[in-house]
Amino acid sequence: MTKFDKAQFTYFGGYLKYGPDNKFVARFKYRGPFNKAKFIKELIKNHTVESYFAEMDARKAPLTILKDANPDWYNEVIEKYYG
C-alpha cells in the first residue's frame, strides 16, 4: 500500500491530478467548504494510492470516497463552514 506523496500532486484549471501519469483525483469547480487544501490533507491522512483509485475505478465521486471513509471529518467541515 503506497501512501500519497504531496509533491506528486499537480493542479491546473480546477483539476487535481496525481503521479507521473497525471491520474485524475478531483475537480474543484465551485467554492465551498471543501477546498483543495482540506481535500489533499484528508486524502493523505486516511487513504492509500491503491485504495483511493480502486474506489474511483468503482465510479465513486472523490468527495464521497473521503466522506465514506471518515464521516466525522466531513460533518466537521460542513459544520464549520455553515456555522
Helices and strands as residue ranges (DSSP letters): G 6-8, E 9-12, E 15-18, E 23-27, H 36-46, H 49-57, H 62-69, H 71-82
